[in-house]
Amino acid sequence: MKEKHYLSPLLEPRSVGVIGASERESSLGNVLIRNMLDAGYKGRLFAINPKHETVLGIPCYKSVEDVPHRLDLAVIAVRAEKVAAIVDSCGRAGVKAVIILSSGFSESGPRGALFERHVIEAARRHKIRLLGPNCLGIMRPELGLNATFAHASAVKGTIGLISQSGALCAAILDWAKPNNVGFSAVVSLGTSSDIDFGEILEFMISDPRTESIFLYVEGVRDARRFMSALRGAARVKPVLLVKVGRHPDVSRAILSHTGAPVGDDAVFDAALRRAGVIRLYNMGQLFAAANALFSHFRPRGNRLAIITNGGGPGVMAADRAADLGIPLSQFSEGTMEKLNAALPSSWSRGNPVDILGDADVERYKKAVQAVLEGPNVDGVLVMLTPQAMTDPSGVAEAIIELEKTADKPVVTCWMGEDLVTDARHRFIEAGIPTFRTPEPSVELFSHISAYYRNQKLLMQTPASLSHLSPPSIESARLVIETALAERRKVLNEMESKALLAAFRIPIAQTVIARSATEAMVLAEEIGLPVVMKIDSPSIIHKSESGGVRLNLGSLAAVRTAYQEIQDEVRKNRPDANINGVAIEPMILKRNGRELVVGVRRDPVFGPVITFGEGGNRVEANRDVAVALPPLNNYLAGDLIRSSRVHALLGEFRNLPPVDMEALELVLLRVSEMVCELPWITVMDINPLIVDENGAVAVDARIVVENVSPTADRYDHMAIHPYPSHLTSKWTVPDGTEITIRPIKPEDAELEVEFVRGLSTETKYYRFMNTMRELPPAMVARLTQIDYDREMAFLATIMVDGAEKEIGVCRYAVNPDGESCEFAVVVGDDWQHRGLARKLMGVLIEAARGKGLAYMNGVFLANNDRMLKFVQGLGFVLTNDPDDSTIKLGVLSLQD
């Protein structure tokens, strides 16, 4: 039983009405009708305009309410001021989805914003879904649907294109047709007053016609939904994205164009890496990647082999590979033997493989075949420069034949023009990516192979640090609440370090002295030598204001330093509010590296974690690595490896390598702080000193602000953390202890084994079929969930020291955001023992805690046992009006 997607009326409409259809040549309404007719729309098409009896031979109706058939989709092409009334009319006529092509709304100023608000109110009143306004429209070539005013139509294919720019859609379509690149869907979002990236992405995830997805992004409105949909799509299909607005001046232009906020580009880049998405930077890369994906170009890794008949071009390609972090393949002994046998003795004997300028067709063929067949190679770039002995077209034909049976992708670069034009045409006909110069050839391989590399980041669902000492979250909250109650947002150093200590981050003990005598007493208690620093909420960079003294080894030096700090700071910062002088032990780590770990709040993606070189060099060296929380060990390690300072953390100038485990643990604890303390907007641990024996936070600064409480404790996060707080234990009467916990990606094998062990009857009632194995795509869908919009609980027991799944329940939030669909299945050996009821109790409480109002279920009408079970839970059953074999159930969660 295949369920229809709720956006099917928009993207798979069985009937379309064009409102504003016209006989006037080149008018928007005329182009729309003509495009629909030329595309051969397979559904029912209606023209709507009170001024015409017919439009291009189609009967024309005065209003949408006069159409003698209920429309799935209405496409509106009239002036902005008329649209709200038309949407209201569509609602009365039962239209389910509307596309507004018209401009003149919020992008045009206050008057247009008022029009847009009225349109949205009308749509919501009638529960109509809205695409646009100010968009190009949509295309579904398989359905013959071209509800756009573009002059170019789309070729049927497998690429789904989603764009915030209608002009860009038109340009891509104009390029794609002569290059034989096809699309499953083309969607222009416009200003996204209702439907945005997230929902269209979710449709394309389940769309069997879409094999890869392209996005053009200017700004993001809903980061959580955007990230959720991106991660869901990238788990099953390659997702490539062009993001503009990488610089602040451009970002301001985008805000005026789309109204969507634009955050820091480094943060956006980190979000894409975490989502498993490939980022492209220009239209040339987009076109090349479209060609490659349409040709089913699928690298399995990023080790590249380069074969060339010219040393210079080969080195150019190798240089670009090094720039992009693409490793050149290290050939096996077997591959080297084949190459030695096929090539002249003066060949390069390495990678790039220079087969020399006199290479003929046979030499190319043998070299490429040897490399393709060898291990340690994930893709091959074949290059040719037209020299005296070269046959460009002959070599091209040989490569085309080899590629037909190769299990690795081939990219070609035939340099020159007149002598190689025919060869390039042959590659295009064969669907093999081809370029004029080396650099874009390597860039293509890098971008597509990045999809597979980024999957490791995508698969990470950080669990809690439950195996370590738990943080004192309540203590940290009290510190923050006290500061906010005093109308302070900047925590002093003692308060900041108290927060770090609450999350078990090692700190240098700090006390505050308010007189020179008190400073001497405290210094003696701490133990000399000490560090003294000004304590002032007004001063961020203490050294620059003269507010730091290091390595004070006597009480006399402490007394003198206290007065010097006071005098110098008052001189340099007369406006500063001084609380006193902080005293802490002098941390002497001969092999220590000074690092900085930070947190800041991005306007789009919320809190992000930064990492880089610390100490006094922070301002001079702003090059920090960025990651979206939550982190786990793999992600923390990836953040460290992404930074420039990573090279200094191993053995360096006779220094031993730092304790990487201690450094990663600090990052994990900071991630935990970010998740559990939504008040934090800025945090700097600088310096964090790390050596071979551990890590210690020497100085810290934290800024907080009031936040409004919500039902979702992680509402401030772009990526929902693993909800470890929902884990519970249950002991059955025979003494068996059952763990009930949220599912995670690592449970894939548990889930496969569980389904494999179910009886035929249980499989039928749960999956509507009796499959023996779960398909890989379904395994990913069941285990790699988005905790913000769905939840799944496993029931497990320990058998011979290993976890075994004995039951699972789950819910998925419906598009209305108020209700959810549920499912539950229990292993045959554990049925009739109360496990299903226990699981459902946990699931219902989780849905209630999420603020959902209803839980829905779909059941086979002949599954009497299940029907009786859900009625016992309080579900009210009704017959499905469209299918007599189905019962529908609903449970109120707010009673």
N, C-alpha and C positions, 0 to 999 in steps of 0.2 A: 504494500500500500504506500504509494509515493505521495507525500503531502505537498500541496502547492505552497510556494513561498508567498508571503504576504505582499511582496512587491510585484507579483506576477501581473496584476492589472496594468502596471506601468511598463514592465519589461517584456511581458508576453501577452499583450492585450489581444483579445479575440474580436474586439470592436473598437474603432477609433473615430472620434469626431473632430474635425478641424474647424474651430470657431474663428471666424474672420476669413474663411475661404473666399477667394476672389477670382474674377475673370481678368482682372487688370494684370497685364503682362509685367513680370518682374516684381510684383508686390509680394509681401511676405506670405500672405494667404494663398497666392497663386503658386509660388514656388513649393510650398508645403504639399498642396494637392498633387502637383506635377511629380514631386519626388516620391510620394506614396504610390502613385500609379506606375511610374517608371520602375520602382523597386519590385513591383508585383506583390503588393501586400496580400497575405493569404487570409486575413480576416475580413470583417465588414467595415467599409469606409463610408463615412457620412460627412457631407459638407454642411456648414451652418453659417448663414449670413442672411439677415432680413432683406438685403438689397437684391438677391439673386434667386431665380427659379432653379437654375442648374449652374454648376461650375465644372468646366472641362468634361461635360457629359454626365456628371453625377448629380442626382436630384439634391437640391439645396433647401434646408429647413430654416425657418425664421429664428428659432431658438433651440437650445439643447433639450428643452422640455418637450419640443414638438417631435423629436426623433422617435420613430416607432420601435425603438430597440434600446435596451439599457446599455450604456457605453461603459467599457472598462476604463478607457482613457480619453480625455479631452485635451487637445492641443490648442492653446489660446494665443492668437496673434492679433491682438487689438491694442488700442492705446491704454496706458497704465491706469488712467482714472476710471476706466470701464471694467477693469479686471475683477475687482472685488464683487460687484453685482453679478458678473458672469459665474464666478466660483460659487456664489450662493445659489444661483440657478442650477449649476451642475449638481450641487448637493441635493436639491429637491428632486432632480432627475435620477438620482441614484448612481452618479458617476463615482468611480472608486479612486481614480488618480488623475492628476492634472499636470501638464507641462506648460509653463508660462515662458514664452519666447520673448515677450515684450521687454523693453528696457524702460527707464524712467522711474525706477523705484529708489531704494535706499542709496544706491550708488550715485544718484543725481542730486541729493540734498534733502532738506527737511520735508518738503512737500512730497517727494517721492517716498520717503520713509513712512509718512502717514498712509499713503496708498498701500504700501507693503504690509503695514500693520493690519489694515482692514482686510486685506487678502488672507493673511494668516488666520485672523479671527474667524473668517467665513469658512476656511478649510477645516479648522479644528472643530467648529460647530457641527459640521457634517461628517467629520472623520474622514476627510479626503486627504490623501498623501500628495505632496506638492514638490515638483522639480522645478528649480529656477528661483526667482525670475531671472531675466537677462541671460538666458542660456541658448546654446545652439540647438538643443534637443537630444534625441536618442536615435540610435540605429540598432536593429537586430537583423542582419542580412539573411539569416536562416529563415526568418519569418516574412521576409520582404518588407520589413518595417523601416522606413526612413522618415521619421517625424522630425526632420531638421530643415533648415533653409540653406544647407551647404550645397555648393554646386557639384561637389564630387560625392559619389556614393561609395559604400564600402564593399570590398570583396569578402565573400564568405570565408571565414577562417577561425582561428582558435585563440586570438589575442583579445582580451577585454581591456578597453581603454576608458579611463575615467579622468576627466580634466576639469579644472576650474576655469580654463580659458577656452571659449568657443572658437576664437581665432586660431588657436593652436590645433584644436581638433580638425578644423578645416584644412590647415596646412598639412597635417599628418595624412589625412585622407587623400589629398591631392598627390602626395608623394607615394602613398601605398599602392594605389591602383596600378600604375605602370610598372611598379616593382613587384607586383603579384603578392603583396603582403595582405593577409586577410584578417578579419575581425569577427569575434563572436558577438561583441556588443561595443558600442561607442556611446558614452554618456557624458554630456556636458552639464556640469553642476550649476553654473552661473553663480549667483550670490548665496545659494544654499540656505534659503530661509526656513526650509523644513528638512528635506532629505540631503544628507551630507555624505562624505566619503564612506563612513562606517557602514551604513546600510547597503550601499551599492556593492561594497566589497563583500559583505556577508552574502548577498545574492550570488555574486560570482564564485564564491567558494563552493556553493552547491550546484552551480550551473555546469552540467556535463559538457556543454559546448566550449567552455572557457578552460584553456590549458595553461595560460600564463596571463599576467595582469600588468598593465602599464598605468602609471599615475603621473599626472602633472599637478604639482601642489604649489600653491602660493601661501596659504595660511591654513591653520587647523583651529576649529572651534571647540571640539570636544575631544581632548587628548585621550581620555580613558577609552572612549569608543573607537577612536582612530587606531590606537595601539592594539586594542583587543581584536579589531577586524584585521589589521595588518598581520598580527601574529597568527591568527586563525588561517588567513589566506596563505601565508608563506609556509605554513606547515605542510600544505598539500600542493601548492603551485608556485612557480617562480614569480616573484613580484619585483618589478623594476620601477624606479621612481625618479622623476626629475623634480628637484625642489629649487625654486628661485627665491631671491631675496636673501642672499648670503651675506649682504652688507647692510649696515643700519640705514643708509639713505634709501636703498632700494626697498627695505622693509616698510618704510613710511609710505612709499608709493603703493605698495601692495595693500596696506591697511585701507587706503582710500579707494582701492579698486574692488576688493572683496569684502572688506569689513572684518576679516578674520585676523586675530592677533598673530604676530610673527615673533617667535622667541629667538634665542641665541642659536646660531647655525651649528656650533659645535655640539649643542645639546640635541638638536634635531638629528645630527649625524649619529650620535650615540643611540638615540631612540631607534633609528633605522637598523643599526647593527644589531641591537637587542631584538628587533622584530624579525630578523632574518631576511631583510630586504636589501636589494642591490640599488645603490644610488648612482645615477648618471648625472652628468654635468652640462651636457649641451645636446642640441638636436641631432648632430651627427652621430653621437653615441646612441641616442634613442633609436634612430633609423637603423643603425647597424645591429643593435640588439633585437629590434623587431624582426629584421630579416633572419637573424640567427635563430631566434625562438620559433619563428614560423617554419624554419627548416629543421626543427627538432634537434637543435644544437644543445647537447647535454654533457658538459665536462663533469667528471667525477671527482676532480681535485684541482690543484692549481700548478702542477709541475709541467712546464712547457718545454717542448723540443723545437728548435729552430733549424730549418734546412734551407740553405741558400747557395746560389752560384756566385755570390759576391761577398767578400769579407766585410766591407764597409757597411752595407745594409744589415747584415747579420748582427754586427756590433751595435748598430743603432737600435735594433729590436731588443737586444740584450740589455742595453742601457735603460730602455723604457720599462722593461720587465723589472729591473732592479729598483727603478723609481717607485713602482707600484707594489713592490714586495712580492713579486711573482718569482718563485725559484725556478731555475733552469734544471731540467731533468739530469740526473746523474745516471748515465747509461750502464746497464749490466754488462758483465763479461760477454754474455751471449750476443747482445746487441752490438758490442764493439767488434766481435769476431765477424759478424755479418757485414758490418760497414767496412771493415778492413778488406774483406774479400770482394766487395762490390765497387770500392772507390780507389782512385789512384793513390799511390803511397804518400803523396804530398797533401792529402786532405787534412783538415784541421785537427782531427783526432780528439774531438771534444764537442761540446754544445755551446754555441751554434755549430752545426755541421756544414762546413764550407766544402761543397762538392766541386768547386772550381769553375772558372768561367767557360770551359769547353764542355760542360755537362750536356749530354744529349738526353733524349727521352728515357732511354733504358737506365741510365745512371740515376736520374731522378726517381724512377719507379722503384729501383732496388733500395735506394736510400730511405725513401718514405716508407716502404713496406717494412724494412728492418726496424725502423723506429716505432711504427705503429704496433708491431707485434711484440715489442719488448716491454718488460715491466718498468716501473718508475716513471712512466710517461702518462700524463692525463690529457694532453692535447698537443697538436703539431701545427706549427706555423710554417708553411711552405712559401719561400720567396723566390722570385725570378727577376733578373734584369736582362733585357734583350741584348745579348752579345752576339758576336759573329757566328758562333756554332749553335746558337740557341733556337729551338723551335717552340715558341710560346704556346701556340695552340695545341701542338702535339703533346707537350708536357701537361697542359691543362686536361686533355682527354685522359691521360694516364692517371692523373690525380683523381679525376671524377670516378673512374672505374675502381680505384683502390678505396675511395671513400664509401662506396656503396656497401661494402662488406666490413668496413672498419667499425670497431666498437668504441672508438675515441673520436672526438671532434677534430676537424681539419679547418684551418683558416688559411687563406691565400693572400699573397701580396705580390701582384705582378706590376712592377714599377715601370714607368714610361707612359706612352700614350698610343701613338699610331700602331706600333708593332704588336701591342698587347691587347688592343680593344676587342678583337675577336675572342681571345681567351677569356677575358672578363665576362663577355656575354655568355659564354658557355658555362662559366661558374654560376652566374645568376640563374640560368635555366635549370641547372642541376641543384640549386638551393644551397650552394656552398658560399659562405661569406668571403667576399673578396675586397681588397683595398688597394689604393694607389701608393701608400706610404707605410713604413713599418709601424709607426707609433699607434695609430688607431687599430691596427691588427691586434697588437698586444693588449690594448685597452679593452677591446671586445672580449678577448679571452679572460681578462681579469674580471670584468663585470659579471659575466655569466658564471664563471667559476666561483665568484664571491657568494653566490646563492648557496652553494653547497658548504662553503666555509662558514657562512653565517648561521647555518642550521645548528651548529654546536651552541651558539649563544641563545638561539631561539628555544632550544630544548631545556634550558635551565629554568627550573621553578624552585627558587630558594626555599628550603624548609627552615624551621626555627633552629636556634642554637641550643636546643634542649639538652644536649649532652654536656653543656658547660653550665657554669653558675648562672642562675637566672638573674636578669637585671632587676633593680629596685625601681620599677616604673613609678610607683606611688611617690617615692622620695623625690624623683626628678620632677614630677608634676607639681609637688608642693613648692619646690624652689621656683618654678616658672610662675605658678599662681601668686606667690608672694611678691615677686617682682612686678607682675602686671597689676596687682592690687595697689602697689605703690606708684603706679603709672610710669613704670620704667620698662623699656623694651630691651636695653642693652644690659646683659648680666655682667656683673663684675667678675674678676678672674677667679675668685673663690667660688662663686656661684656656678660659673662655667665649668670649673673643674669638678664641682660636686655632681654636675650632670654626667660628666665623663666617668667619674667614679661609680655612679649609680649603674652605669652600663659596663662596669668591670674593665674600663680602659685604664692602664697604668698611668698615674699622674705624678708630677713632682709636687709634694705637699706645699701649700701656700698659706701664709698667715698675713694679716694686715696690721701694720704698725702706724700709730697716729702721733707718735713723738719719737725723738731720737733715743730717749731712754727705753721706751717700749721696744724699739727696733733692736737695741742691744740685748735685751732680755730674751726676745723671741729668737734672735739669731743664735744665742747660746743654747737655747732649748733644741732648736733644729739641728745644730752642729755646724761648725765652720768647715770649709768656706761656704758662703752663701751668695745668692744673686738678689739684687734689690731693683724693683721696677715700680714706676709710678702707677697708682691705682686711680684711674679717672675714666668715667664713661665717655668723656669728650675726646679722648686720645686713642686712636687706633694703632698708629705706628709709634711705639714708645721710644725707640732709639732715636728717631729723627727729632723728637722734642727734647732730647737730653735726659730722658727719664729712665735710663738703664745703667746699672753698674754690675760688673761681673767679677766673680772670683775674689770676694772680699774675705780675707783670711784672719782678720783681727777685729775685736770689738771697737777699737778706735777707728778703724776703717769704716765700720758699719755706721758709727755715729757721724763721721764726716760725710759719708755718702748720703745719709738721710737728708742733711741740710743742703748739700750740693744739688740733689735731685729736685728738692722743693724750689730752690732758687732758680735753677736753670729752666725748669718747666714753666714757672711763673713768668720768666723773661720771654721764653719762646712762644708760650701759649697763654697769654694773660686772661683769655676768655674761658679757660678750662676749669671745670669743677673738679677739685682734687679731694679724694676721700682719704688718702694716706699713701703709704708705700708698702708694696707687697714684698714679702721676704720668702724665699724658698731655697732649698739646698742647691748648690752648684753641681750640676750633672756633668761629671767628667767621663766621657766615653771616647777613649783614644781613637777607636775605629768607627765611631758613630757617623752616620750620614744624617744631615738635617733635611727633613721632608716636611711637606705641608699636606694636610688632609682637610678638605673644605666641604661645606654644604651651601648651596644657594638655591633660590626659588626661581625657576624659569616661568615666565608668564603663560606658557602653553603647557609644558610637561610637568610643572610642579617641582618638587625637590630633586636635585641632582647632586652627585658626589664628585668632587674634583681631587686630583692627586698630582703631585709634582715636587720639584725641588723647593726646599723651604729655607728658613733663616732670613737673612737680610737680602737675599737675592730674589725674593718672591716678586717684588714690584718690577725689578729689572727683567726678570724672566717670567713672563706671564704664560708660558707654554705649559699648560696642564692637561692631563688626560681627564676625560669626562665619562661618567657612566650613570645610567638610570638605576635607582634602587627598585626593588630589593636585590642584594647581592648574595651569592654563595661563594664557595671556595674557587670554583672555576671562573666566575665573573670577577671576583676580586683579583685573581691572578691575571686575568685578561686586562683589567684596568691598569695594573702595575706594568705589564708588558707593553701597553700602549703608550706609556709615558717615556719621555726622553731620559729621565733620570734612571730608568731601569738599567741602563748600561753601567751605572755606578754602584749598583747594589750587589753585583757579584764580586769576584776577586778583582781588585782594582788598586794599582800602585801599591802593592804589598799589603793591602788591606784584605782581611778575610771577608767572605760573603756575609751579608746580614742574615739575621734570623727571619727568613721569608714567612715562616708560619706565624710568627708573632706579628709581622706587618699585616698579613692577610687578616689575622684575627681583629686587629684594630679597625680595618675597613669593614669587616662583618659587623662589629659592634656599632660603628657609626651608621651603617645601613639599618641596623635594628633601632637605633635612636630615631632616625628619620621616619621609620615606619610607625613607631609608637608615640612620637611626640610631634603632632602636627603643628604645634606652636612655633617650631624652629624655622626661621627664614634664612638666617646666615649663621654659619659656624666656621671658624678657622682654628685648627690645631696647628700652631706654628711657633717653634719647631716641634715636630715629632722626631725624636732622636732614636735611630734604630742602629744596633750593631749586632754582632754575632750572638749576643746574650739576651736580646729582647728589644722591646720598644718602650719609650716613656714619653708622655705628652708634657712638654715643658711649659708651654703657654697655650692659652685657649681664650677665644672670644666667641660669645654666642648672642645672637639677636633673636628675640621672640616677638610674637604679636598675638592678639586675641583671635581665636577662630570660633565660629559657630558650630556647636555640636550637631552631628548628623547620625542617622541610623547606621551608616557605614563608617566604621572606625578608621578605614583606610581611604576615605573619600579624597584626601589630599594627594594620593599617589596616582601616577599615570598607569602603573602596572600593579595590579592587586597582589600583595604578598601571599605566600602559602598560609592559609588560616589555621595554624597549628593549635590555636586556642579552642578549636572545635573538636579536638581529639578527646575521646572518652574511653573508659573501660567498662565492661559489663561481664559479670560472672553468672553463668547459667547454673541451674540446680546441681548438675553433676560435678561442679567445681571448675569447669573449663573457663579460662579467662579469654574474653573476646575483645579485641581492640577495634573501635569504630573511629575511623579517621578520614579526612579528606583525601581524595585520590591525587596522585602526582604522576608526571610523565614516566618515572622509573618503574611504575606499576604495569607497564605494557605487557610484560611476560606473565605476570600474575593474572591479568585480565584474560589473556589468550588461553592460559591453562584452565581458568575457571570456566570459560565458555565451552572449551573442549570437553570438559567433564559433565556438562549438563545433559540431561536426557532429551530425547527427541521432542517429547511433549513440552517440556519446560522451554526449550529453544523456540518452539513454534509460538507459544503464548507470549514470549518476550520479544522475539525478533520478526515474527510473522513468516518465518521460514525455518528450515532445519539444517542450515549450513553447519559443517563440521568446524571450519576455521573462520575466525574473524578476518576480513580483508585488511591489509595494512592501513589503508586510508581510514577505515572505521576504528581500528585500534588507536590511531593517532587522535581521531575525533573524540574517542571515549576517555582517553587518559590525559591529553594535553588540553585541559579545560581552562576557561577564563573564569576565575572565582568571582569576578564582579557580576557576571550575568548567568552563571550556572554553578551548580554544586553537585558533587558526587561523593558519597561516603562508601568506603569499603569496610566490610566486616572481615577481620582476619584472625587466625589462630596460629600458634607456633607448632610446627610439626618437624621433629628432628632438627631443631635449631633454625629452621627457615620459616618465613611467613607464608601462609596459605590463605587465599581468598575463599570465603564461604558465602558471601552475599554482597550485593551492591545496590544502592539506590541513588537516584539523581533527579535534579530538577533543572529546567532551562527557562529563563525568564522570557515571557512573550514580548512582542514588539510594543504592547501597550505599557510596559513597565510596571504594571500592577498585578499581573498574574503569572503563573508559571505552569509548565507541563511536567509531570513526574513519571518516573518508571522505577520499578523495583523487581529484583530477581534474587532468589535464594537457591543455593545449591541443593540438589535433591536430598542429600543426606541430612540437611539441616532444616528441611521443611517440617511444619507442624511442631516447632519447638519455640515459637515466640520471637524468632529472629526478625521475620518480616515486620512484625508490629513494632519491635524495638527500632529497627532501621527507619521505619516511617515516622516514628515519634521524633527521632533526631532530625530527619529531613524537614518535617513540618516546623519544628522549632527554629531551624536555620532559616527557612523561608520567612517565617514570622519575624525573626530578628532582622531580616533584610528589609522589612517594611512592606512586603508583598501582601496583597489583599485576598487573593484567591489562588488555590491550587487546582489545576485541571488534570484529568486523565482520560485516555482513550482506551477502551477495552473491547475485546472480542465478546460479542453477545452470548456465545456459548461457553465462556469461561466462568462457570457458575461460582467456582471457589474464589476467584478474584473479585467478582461482583459482591459476594457476601462479605469478603474481607474489607473492601473499601467502604461499604455501607456501615460496617462496624466502626470505621474510623470517622464517620460523619459525612462522607461524600453523598451528594444528592445525584441520582442517576436519571438520565433522560435518553431517549432514542435519538440516534443521528438521523436528521431529516433526509440526508442524501444516501445513506448506506444502512440497510436493515441489519447487517452483520456486526454493526458497531454500536457500542453504548458510550455515552459521554458522561463524565462525572465532574462535579465541582465541589470544592471544600472551602468554606469561608475561613480565612486565617485571622480575622479581626474580631471574632465573637468573644 
